[in-house]
Amino acid sequence: MEKNITILSFGAGQDSTAILYRIALDKTFRDQYLKGKLIVLMADTGNEHPGTYQHVEFVKSFCESHSIEFYLITSCQGYHPKNWDSLQYNFQAHNTVMSVAFPKTCTDNLKIKPLYNFLDHYIARHYYSYDEPHRPKGKRYIKHFCKRYGKIHVLLGIAAGEESRIAKPSNEVDIFGNLIITNATWMDHCLQKVYPLVDLQMDRSACQTYIRSTGLPLPPPSNCMMCPFLSKQEILWLYRNYPEVFYEWQAYEQAKLNKFSNANIKSNLGVKGNITLAEFLAQAIAEFGHWTDEQLNEYKMSHGHCVKSAY
Ligand code: SF4
């Protein structure tokens, strides 16, 4: 059995799609970045755009026809943390919203944790004959695996120009070049994170050009429909194209504001901090309301990704 594993952390946006297409179509790229067996993993946030889900359907058949293992990790499979079945489920469960002013716990709970919970179970089943009905707890099998066979390579779709999103390793090097063991996590010990687009200096626009050159579908950038980091243009795009989603989001925000309206806290913040979504939309309309649908679509196709600061 193949003992090396390379994971492609797939978000179904333009960056990770460019990597997937290059793996399938470009032998030099494949030889450079694939170590052993490739597994493409995508954790479902439950709040992706319809265009993203549509692209996932294409990717499933694309991977099948190239004999690539692809898994969409949905909440019903049991790998998502409690109360994080989806972004909106979490809002409902706690009368909360994600806000630009709060820590970005969503990426960790909706994308990173489900992916590695799945991977631990995958390794347990495929390499250690684990056949319990429930997934193992912790990252025991990933740790075992990497002790025996070396680090697992994880390809991450961060484009050139977005290097600030690359996580710093927890270990540091002193002035003599010696490694200082600080708060290194199992990830530092077990994963070799690789950023092919940064290596190859492919920025977002180069990814789009490459995807177009293949004749394969160009997906929209992937981020949650209710991501607090949407720009004014993106919020306006959402309001024009999916008003029901905007109003649902606004209702979650109102529930959060109501919950803390009598609390003795300094400020009761919403999705956009001190201003409400409705106020933010009003600003967006004032500044960009004259844009045509086509202009907004064009903007939307080139902006946005999950903005977890580093991973
Ligand atoms: S896209 Fe936005 S809301 Fe979704 S997980 Fe990333 S930061 Fe959170």
Boltz pocket constraint, residues with backbone or C-beta under 6 A from the ligand:
constraints:
  - pocket:
      binder: B
      contacts: [[A, 45], [A, 87], [A, 98], [A, 104], [A, 106], [A, 107], [A, 110], [A, 111], [A, 222], [A, 223], [A, 224], [A, 226], [A, 227], [A, 228], [A, 229], [A, 305], [A, 306], [A, 307], [A, 308]]
      max_distance: 6.0
